């Protein structure tokens, strides 16, 4: 799980009431990041004891923050949805063109494993929860705005909608059986570049910007758009 994930999405988007102590915030963030990693690697049936172990904290600390699995899943789902929405809105506001914003958003969704986690968490969250409904609606609106802007620019195919993007990237981001978290990232980004090429009305240069941020590189780092380069690439 990327370091940026821990810093940007965890507590601030979902915590209510008085601000906890600094050590409590750190523990809460560790729990949420460990939850995501454990769910991706082992599925949502992984024990809370294992999540505590991966977070490097005691079981009692985990239960103080999240008294049960349902509350933990709800909190992580809200944070993921809110952060992914922020990513979509930032991409549209910051990238030179709407199509480049679509590219950036899709690569970030894969890079931070949100695309794999959101469907997984959705199966275990209460779909009637008012806050989850509002947060999910905000994400759907942000992705739809990305799609519409890219279509209006003439770069994105007119038969694409937001659900197509999220479903496709979720399928691509599913971890391969027996493969450790992060080991197949370079393949996922390569396949995503091919998908993006098929989305473009002008396939020959469809991946001109964001693809360059994910090409084979001997060094890690961030491209101009802020996305993380993959350390190992495919041909």
C-alpha positions as CSV (number, residue, x, y, z in Angstrom):
1,X,0.0,0.0,0.0
2,X,1.5,3.3,-1.0
3,X,2.7,5.7,1.7
4,X,0.5,8.4,0.3
5,X,-2.5,6.3,1.1
6,X,-1.8,6.3,4.8
7,X,-1.2,10.0,4.9
8,X,-4.1,11.3,2.8
9,X,-7.2,9.3,3.2
10,X,-7.5,7.7,6.5
11,X,-8.7,9.6,9.6
12,X,-9.5,13.1,8.4
13,X,-12.4,12.0,6.0
14,X,-14.3,10.0,8.5
15,X,-13.5,10.9,12.1
16,X,-16.2,12.8,14.1
17,X,-16.1,14.6,17.4
18,X,-13.0,15.9,19.3
19,X,-9.7,15.3,17.7
20,X,-7.9,12.3,19.1
21,X,-4.3,12.3,20.5
22,X,-1.5,12.1,17.9
23,X,-0.7,8.5,18.9
24,X,-4.3,7.5,18.7
25,X,-4.5,9.0,15.2
26,X,-1.4,7.0,14.1
27,X,-2.8,3.8,15.5
28,X,-6.1,4.4,13.7
29,X,-4.3,5.0,10.4
30,X,-2.2,1.9,10.9
31,X,-5.3,-0.2,11.5
32,X,-7.0,1.1,8.4
33,X,-4.0,0.7,6.1
34,X,-3.4,-2.8,7.5
35,X,-7.1,-3.6,6.9
36,X,-6.8,-2.7,3.2
37,X,-3.6,-4.7,2.8
38,X,-5.1,-7.7,4.6
39,X,-8.3,-7.7,2.6
40,X,-6.5,-7.5,-0.7
41,X,-4.1,-10.3,0.2
42,X,-6.4,-12.6,2.2
43,X,-10.0,-11.5,1.6
44,X,-12.5,-9.9,3.9
45,X,-12.7,-13.0,6.1
46,X,-9.3,-12.3,7.5
47,X,-9.4,-12.2,11.3
48,X,-9.2,-8.9,13.2
49,X,-6.3,-10.5,15.2
50,X,-4.3,-10.8,11.9
51,X,-5.2,-7.1,11.0
52,X,-3.9,-6.0,14.4
53,X,-0.7,-8.0,13.9
54,X,-0.1,-6.5,10.5
55,X,-0.7,-3.0,12.0
56,X,1.9,-3.7,14.6
57,X,-0.5,-3.0,17.5
58,X,-2.2,-5.1,20.2
59,X,-5.7,-6.6,19.8
60,X,-7.0,-4.3,22.6
61,X,-5.9,-1.2,20.7
62,X,-7.8,-2.3,17.6
63,X,-11.0,-3.0,19.5
64,X,-10.8,0.4,21.2
65,X,-10.9,2.0,17.8
66,X,-13.2,-0.5,16.1
67,X,-15.4,-2.6,18.4
68,X,-16.4,-5.0,15.6
69,X,-15.7,-5.9,12.0
70,X,-18.8,-4.1,10.7
71,X,-17.6,-0.7,12.1
72,X,-14.1,-1.3,10.7
73,X,-15.4,-2.1,7.2
74,X,-17.8,0.9,7.3
75,X,-15.0,3.3,8.3
76,X,-12.6,2.0,5.7
77,X,-15.3,2.1,3.0
78,X,-16.2,5.7,3.7
79,X,-12.5,6.7,3.7
80,X,-11.9,4.9,0.4
81,X,-14.9,6.4,-1.3
82,X,-14.1,9.9,-0.1
83,X,-10.5,9.8,-1.1
84,X,-11.2,8.3,-4.5
85,X,-13.7,11.1,-5.1
86,X,-11.1,13.7,-4.1
87,X,-8.7,12.0,-6.6
88,X,-11.2,12.3,-9.4
89,X,-12.0,15.9,-8.7
90,X,-8.3,16.9,-8.4
91,X,-7.4,15.1,-11.7
92,X,-10.1,17.1,-13.6
93,X,-9.0,20.4,-12.0
94,X,-5.3,19.9,-12.4
95,X,-4.6,18.0,-15.7
96,X,-4.2,20.0,-19.0
97,X,-7.0,18.1,-20.7
98,X,-10.0,16.0,-19.5
99,X,-8.7,12.9,-21.1
100,X,-5.4,13.2,-19.3
101,X,-7.5,13.6,-16.1
102,X,-9.3,10.3,-16.9
103,X,-5.9,8.6,-17.4
104,X,-4.5,9.9,-14.2
105,X,-7.6,8.9,-12.2
106,X,-7.6,5.4,-13.5
107,X,-3.9,4.9,-12.8
108,X,-4.2,6.3,-9.3
109,X,-7.1,4.0,-8.6
110,X,-5.0,1.0,-9.6
111,X,-1.9,2.3,-7.9
112,X,-3.5,2.7,-4.5
113,X,-5.6,-0.5,-4.9
114,X,-8.9,1.4,-4.4
115,X,-10.3,-0.3,-7.5
116,X,-9.8,-3.7,-6.0
117,X,-11.0,-2.8,-2.5
118,X,-14.2,-0.9,-3.2
119,X,-16.1,-3.8,-4.7
120,X,-14.8,-6.0,-1.9
121,X,-16.0,-3.7,0.8
122,X,-19.3,-3.1,-0.9
123,X,-20.2,-6.7,-0.4
124,X,-19.9,-6.3,3.4
125,X,-21.2,-2.8,3.9
126,X,-24.8,-1.7,4.6
127,X,-26.0,-0.3,1.3
128,X,-28.7,1.6,3.1
129,X,-26.3,3.4,5.4
130,X,-27.2,7.1,4.7
131,X,-23.6,8.3,4.9
132,X,-22.3,5.6,2.6
133,X,-25.1,6.4,0.2
134,X,-24.1,10.1,0.1
135,X,-20.4,9.3,-0.2
136,X,-21.0,6.8,-3.0
137,X,-23.2,9.3,-4.8
138,X,-20.5,12.0,-4.6
139,X,-18.0,9.6,-6.2
140,X,-20.4,8.6,-9.0
141,X,-20.9,12.3,-9.7
142,X,-17.2,13.0,-9.8
143,X,-16.5,10.1,-12.2
144,X,-19.4,11.1,-14.4
145,X,-18.0,14.6,-14.6
146,X,-14.7,13.2,-15.7
147,X,-16.3,11.1,-18.4
148,X,-18.5,13.9,-19.7
149,X,-15.7,16.4,-19.8
150,X,-13.5,14.0,-21.7
151,X,-16.3,13.2,-24.2
152,X,-17.0,16.9,-24.7
153,X,-13.4,17.4,-25.5
154,X,-13.7,14.9,-28.3
155,X,-11.1,12.4,-26.9
156,X,-13.2,9.9,-25.1
157,X,-15.6,7.5,-26.9
158,X,-19.2,8.6,-26.6
159,X,-20.5,5.2,-25.7
160,X,-18.5,5.1,-22.4
161,X,-20.0,5.9,-19.0
162,X,-18.7,6.2,-15.5
163,X,-19.8,2.7,-14.6
164,X,-17.8,1.3,-17.5
165,X,-14.6,2.9,-16.1
166,X,-15.0,1.8,-12.6
167,X,-16.0,-1.8,-13.5
168,X,-13.1,-2.2,-15.9
169,X,-10.5,-0.9,-13.6
170,X,-11.9,-3.0,-10.7
171,X,-11.5,-6.1,-12.9
172,X,-7.9,-5.2,-13.8
173,X,-7.0,-4.4,-10.2
174,X,-8.1,-7.7,-8.8
175,X,-5.0,-9.4,-7.3
176,X,-3.8,-12.5,-9.0
177,X,-4.0,-15.7,-6.9
178,X,-0.7,-16.5,-5.2
179,X,0.8,-13.1,-6.0
180,X,1.9,-10.8,-3.2
181,X,0.5,-7.3,-3.0
182,X,2.2,-5.0,-5.4
183,X,4.2,-7.7,-7.3
184,X,2.0,-7.5,-10.4
185,X,1.4,-3.7,-10.4
186,X,3.5,-3.3,-13.6
187,X,1.3,-5.7,-15.5
188,X,-1.9,-4.1,-14.2
189,X,-0.7,-0.6,-15.4
190,X,0.4,-2.1,-18.7
191,X,-3.0,-3.6,-19.3
192,X,-4.6,-0.4,-18.1
193,X,-2.7,1.5,-20.8
194,X,-4.1,-0.8,-23.4
195,X,-7.6,-0.3,-22.1
196,X,-7.1,3.5,-22.2
197,X,-6.0,3.3,-25.8
198,X,-9.3,1.6,-26.6
199,X,-11.3,4.3,-24.8
200,X,-9.8,7.1,-26.9
201,X,-11.2,8.4,-30.1
202,X,-7.5,8.9,-31.2
203,X,-5.9,5.6,-30.1
204,X,-2.4,6.4,-31.5
205,X,-1.7,8.9,-28.7
206,X,-4.2,7.9,-26.2
207,X,-1.7,7.1,-23.5
208,X,0.7,9.9,-24.3
209,X,0.9,11.5,-20.9
210,X,0.1,9.1,-18.1
211,X,1.6,6.1,-19.8
212,X,5.0,7.8,-19.7
213,X,4.7,8.1,-15.9
214,X,4.4,4.3,-15.6
215,X,7.0,3.1,-18.1
216,X,9.9,0.9,-17.2
217,X,12.1,2.9,-14.8
218,X,15.1,1.9,-12.8
219,X,14.1,4.5,-10.2
220,X,10.8,5.1,-8.4
221,X,9.3,8.6,-8.1
222,X,6.5,10.7,-9.3
223,X,5.6,12.0,-12.7
224,X,4.4,15.5,-13.5
225,X,0.8,14.5,-12.8
226,X,1.7,13.3,-9.3
227,X,1.3,9.6,-10.0
228,X,3.8,7.0,-8.8
229,X,6.0,5.3,-11.3
230,X,6.1,1.6,-11.3
231,X,9.6,0.3,-10.5
232,X,9.4,-2.7,-12.7
233,X,7.7,-2.6,-16.1
234,X,6.7,-4.9,-18.8
235,X,8.1,-4.7,-22.3
